[in-house]
Amino acid sequence: MRSPRIAQILVLASCTLLAACDRAPAPTADAQSPAAVPASVALQDVVETRPDYIVGISYPKSASNHPALAQALKAYADAARADLMKAVAGLKGQKPTAPYDLSLQFTGLVDTPQVVAVAADGSSYTGGAHGNPLVARFVWLPQRQEMLQADRLIVDAAGWQAISDASREQLMTALSQRLDADEVEGADRAEQLKTGSRMIDDGTKPAPANFAQFEPVMNAEGQIRAIRFVFPPYQVAPYVEGTRTVEIPARALLPHVAADYRKLFQGG
């Protein structure tokens, strides 16, 4: 599961960025002072190997063009590293059976004048059967100097219900297809459908928090043609099934998208 510290960093970074945008005066053509723009943040890849831990972090070069976005990425990586080092400190000098490990890759997904999106994927291993997954998405709007957040994108309960319903349908279809491919039948199939359905129901309840990680899918004209919602391991399926996604087309989202963001979407 995601580290509480990392989840808190995501929330705080978003709130800080939004607050800064709310405080900043609207830019003008002859503005001389970039007071609302954060100082440049150096995003440097990290490769560190020690007897008791290993760290590997990589960033896309394009993110450095957007200081506030770079700041959010670095805050996420710093929080993940801090969690790892806290666990290493808990060893009190003893060598673990397997080195503790942080592997985190930031990947540029979209880079247009209107929308920049970056994916964070990785894991942090601090003992146990497997590492803790790290999954996050950052959608930056350069012209608005704002991080796009799920709870600001969709403005009504009907919208979240529609997204919830569509997500559940796609995930249940995928589950059924997987069981077909694995030739699971009889009581085993019924049990897996029951368990899978319960996880999907819990992980897709119509609330912004369940859809906080998302990435835009762009058309050739640079508009958002769909939103791909990303569910980390454990949210809607067991760990072994990895990260799951669903894709909701713009036409289904637009009736519920906040007016300020509709022009970003195909048909908006």
C-alpha positions as CSV (number, residue, x, y, z in Angstrom):
1,M,0.0,0.0,0.0
2,R,1.1,3.6,-0.5
3,S,3.1,5.1,2.3
4,P,1.0,7.5,4.4
5,R,3.9,9.9,4.3
6,I,4.0,9.9,0.5
7,A,0.2,10.3,0.3
8,Q,0.5,13.3,2.6
9,I,3.3,14.8,0.5
10,L,1.0,14.5,-2.6
11,V,-1.8,16.3,-0.8
12,L,0.5,19.0,0.6
13,A,2.3,19.6,-2.7
14,S,-1.0,20.0,-4.5
15,C,-2.4,22.3,-1.8
16,T,0.7,24.4,-1.9
17,L,0.6,24.8,-5.6
18,L,-3.1,25.6,-5.6
19,A,-2.7,28.1,-2.8
20,A,0.2,29.8,-4.6
21,C,-1.9,30.1,-7.8
22,D,-4.8,31.5,-5.8
23,R,-2.6,34.1,-4.2
24,A,-0.8,35.1,-7.4
25,P,-2.1,38.1,-9.4
26,A,-3.1,37.3,-13.0
27,P,-0.1,37.7,-15.3
28,T,0.0,40.5,-17.7
29,A,1.8,40.9,-21.0
30,D,4.3,43.4,-19.6
31,A,4.8,41.7,-16.2
32,Q,8.4,42.0,-15.2
33,S,8.4,40.0,-12.0
34,P,7.9,36.2,-12.0
35,A,7.1,36.2,-8.3
36,A,4.5,33.5,-8.6
37,V,6.9,31.1,-10.2
38,P,8.8,28.8,-7.8
39,A,12.6,28.8,-8.0
40,S,14.1,26.3,-10.3
41,V,14.4,22.8,-9.0
42,A,17.3,20.6,-10.0
43,L,16.0,17.1,-10.9
44,Q,19.0,14.8,-10.8
45,D,18.8,11.1,-11.3
46,V,20.0,9.1,-8.3
47,V,21.9,5.9,-8.2
48,E,23.2,4.8,-4.8
49,T,24.3,1.4,-3.7
50,R,25.2,0.5,-0.2
51,P,25.5,-2.9,1.6
52,D,22.1,-2.4,3.3
53,Y,20.1,-0.4,0.7
54,I,19.9,0.6,-3.0
55,V,18.3,3.7,-4.4
56,G,17.5,4.4,-8.1
57,I,15.4,7.5,-9.1
58,S,15.1,8.9,-12.6
59,Y,13.3,11.9,-13.9
60,P,12.3,13.1,-17.4
61,K,14.3,16.1,-18.5
62,S,11.3,17.9,-19.8
63,A,9.9,18.3,-16.2
64,S,12.6,20.8,-15.4
65,N,10.9,23.2,-17.8
66,H,8.1,23.6,-15.2
67,P,9.5,24.5,-11.8
68,A,6.3,23.9,-9.8
69,L,5.8,20.5,-11.4
70,A,9.5,19.7,-10.8
71,Q,9.0,20.7,-7.2
72,A,6.1,18.3,-6.8
73,L,8.1,15.4,-8.4
74,K,11.1,16.0,-6.1
75,A,8.8,16.2,-3.0
76,Y,7.3,12.8,-3.9
77,A,10.8,11.3,-4.5
78,D,12.2,12.8,-1.3
79,A,9.3,11.4,0.7
80,A,9.8,7.9,-0.7
81,R,13.5,8.1,0.1
82,A,12.9,9.4,3.6
83,D,10.6,6.4,4.2
84,L,13.3,4.1,3.0
85,M,16.0,5.7,5.1
86,K,13.8,5.5,8.2
87,A,13.5,1.8,7.7
88,V,17.3,1.5,7.1
89,A,17.9,3.4,10.4
90,G,15.6,0.8,12.1
91,L,18.1,-1.9,11.2
92,K,20.5,-0.4,13.7
93,G,23.5,-1.5,11.7
94,Q,22.3,-5.1,11.1
95,K,22.5,-6.3,7.5
96,P,19.1,-7.2,6.1
97,T,18.5,-10.6,4.4
98,A,18.0,-8.7,1.2
99,P,19.1,-5.1,0.7
100,Y,16.3,-2.5,1.2
101,D,15.5,-1.0,-2.1
102,L,13.8,2.1,-3.6
103,S,13.2,2.1,-7.4
104,L,11.3,5.0,-8.7
105,Q,10.9,6.2,-12.3
106,F,9.2,9.3,-13.4
107,T,8.1,9.2,-17.1
108,G,6.8,12.0,-19.2
109,L,3.4,11.1,-20.7
110,V,2.2,14.3,-22.3
111,D,4.0,17.6,-23.1
112,T,1.9,20.2,-24.8
113,P,1.5,24.0,-24.2
114,Q,-1.8,23.2,-22.3
115,V,-1.1,19.9,-20.5
116,V,2.0,18.3,-19.1
117,A,1.6,14.8,-17.5
118,V,4.2,12.7,-15.7
119,A,3.8,9.2,-14.3
120,A,5.6,8.0,-11.2
121,D,6.0,4.2,-10.9
122,G,8.2,2.1,-8.7
123,S,8.4,0.2,-5.4
124,S,10.1,0.4,-2.0
125,Y,11.2,-2.8,-0.4
126,T,11.8,-2.7,3.4
127,G,11.4,-6.4,4.1
128,G,8.6,-8.9,3.7
129,A,7.4,-10.9,0.7
130,H,7.5,-8.0,-1.8
131,G,8.0,-4.2,-2.1
132,N,5.4,-1.6,-1.5
133,P,4.1,-0.2,-4.9
134,L,4.6,3.5,-5.6
135,V,2.1,4.8,-8.1
136,A,1.3,8.5,-8.7
137,R,0.3,10.8,-11.6
138,F,1.0,14.5,-12.0
139,V,-1.0,16.6,-14.5
140,W,0.3,20.1,-14.8
141,L,-1.5,22.9,-16.7
142,P,1.3,25.4,-17.7
143,Q,-1.0,28.2,-18.9
144,R,-2.9,28.1,-15.6
145,Q,0.1,27.3,-13.4
146,E,-2.0,24.7,-11.7
147,M,-1.9,21.0,-10.9
148,L,-5.1,19.4,-12.1
149,Q,-6.9,17.6,-9.3
150,A,-9.7,15.1,-9.5
151,D,-11.9,17.0,-7.0
152,R,-11.6,20.1,-9.1
153,L,-12.0,18.4,-12.4
154,I,-15.4,16.8,-11.7
155,V,-17.9,19.1,-10.0
156,D,-20.9,17.0,-9.1
157,A,-21.9,13.7,-7.4
158,A,-23.6,12.5,-10.6
159,G,-20.2,12.8,-12.4
160,W,-18.5,10.6,-9.8
161,Q,-21.3,8.1,-10.0
162,A,-21.0,7.9,-13.7
163,I,-17.2,7.4,-13.5
164,S,-17.7,4.8,-10.8
165,D,-20.2,2.9,-12.8
166,A,-18.1,2.9,-16.0
167,S,-15.0,1.9,-14.1
168,R,-16.7,-1.0,-12.3
169,E,-18.1,-2.3,-15.7
170,Q,-14.6,-2.2,-17.3
171,L,-12.9,-3.8,-14.4
172,M,-15.5,-6.5,-14.0
173,T,-15.2,-7.3,-17.7
174,A,-11.5,-7.5,-17.5
175,L,-11.7,-9.8,-14.5
176,S,-14.2,-12.1,-16.3
177,Q,-11.9,-12.2,-19.4
178,R,-8.9,-13.1,-17.2
179,L,-10.7,-16.0,-15.6
180,D,-11.8,-17.1,-19.1
181,A,-8.2,-17.0,-20.3
182,D,-7.0,-18.9,-17.2
183,E,-9.9,-21.4,-17.7
184,V,-11.0,-21.0,-14.1
185,E,-14.4,-22.7,-13.7
186,G,-16.9,-23.9,-11.1
187,A,-16.5,-23.0,-7.5
188,D,-13.1,-21.4,-8.0
189,R,-14.5,-19.1,-10.6
190,A,-17.4,-18.1,-8.4
191,E,-15.1,-17.4,-5.4
192,Q,-12.7,-15.3,-7.5
193,L,-15.6,-13.4,-9.0
194,K,-17.0,-12.7,-5.5
195,T,-13.6,-11.6,-4.1
196,G,-12.7,-9.5,-7.2
197,S,-16.1,-7.9,-7.3
198,R,-15.8,-6.9,-3.6
199,M,-12.4,-5.3,-4.2
200,I,-13.7,-3.4,-7.3
201,D,-16.7,-2.2,-5.5
202,D,-14.6,-0.8,-2.6
203,G,-12.0,0.7,-4.8
204,T,-14.4,2.5,-7.2
205,K,-16.8,4.0,-4.8
206,P,-18.0,7.4,-6.3
207,A,-15.5,9.6,-4.4
208,P,-12.6,11.8,-5.8
209,A,-10.1,10.0,-3.5
210,N,-10.6,6.8,-5.4
211,F,-9.8,8.4,-8.7
212,A,-7.0,10.7,-7.6
213,Q,-4.5,9.1,-9.9
214,F,-5.2,9.8,-13.6
215,E,-3.5,10.6,-16.9
216,P,-4.9,12.4,-19.9
217,V,-5.1,10.6,-23.2
218,M,-4.6,13.2,-26.0
219,N,-5.9,13.4,-29.6
220,A,-3.9,14.6,-32.6
221,E,-5.0,18.2,-32.0
222,G,-3.6,18.3,-28.4
223,Q,-7.0,18.0,-26.7
224,I,-7.9,15.4,-24.0
225,R,-9.9,12.7,-25.7
226,A,-10.2,10.5,-22.6
227,I,-9.0,10.3,-19.0
228,R,-7.2,7.1,-17.9
229,F,-7.8,6.5,-14.2
230,V,-5.0,4.5,-12.5
231,F,-5.6,2.2,-9.6
232,P,-2.5,1.1,-7.7
233,P,-2.1,-2.5,-6.6
234,Y,-4.5,-3.5,-3.8
235,Q,-7.1,-0.9,-4.7
236,V,-9.2,-2.9,-7.1
237,A,-7.2,-6.1,-7.5
238,P,-4.7,-8.2,-5.6
239,Y,-1.0,-7.2,-5.6
240,V,-0.1,-9.9,-8.2
241,E,-2.3,-8.2,-10.8
242,G,-0.4,-5.0,-10.6
243,T,-1.6,-1.5,-11.5
244,R,-5.0,-1.5,-13.2
245,T,-6.5,1.3,-15.4
246,V,-9.8,2.3,-17.0
247,E,-10.4,4.8,-19.7
248,I,-13.4,7.1,-19.7
249,P,-14.0,9.1,-23.0
250,A,-14.3,12.8,-23.0
251,R,-17.9,12.6,-24.2
252,A,-18.9,10.8,-21.0
253,L,-16.9,13.2,-18.8
254,L,-17.8,16.6,-20.3
255,P,-21.3,17.0,-18.8
256,H,-19.6,16.8,-15.4
257,V,-16.3,18.7,-16.0
258,A,-15.8,22.0,-14.3
259,A,-16.3,24.9,-16.8
260,D,-12.7,26.1,-16.3
261,Y,-11.4,22.9,-17.8
262,R,-13.8,22.0,-20.5
263,K,-11.8,23.7,-23.3
264,L,-9.0,21.2,-22.6
265,F,-11.2,18.4,-23.7
266,Q,-12.2,17.1,-27.2
267,G,-15.6,18.5,-27.9
268,G,-15.3,21.0,-25.0
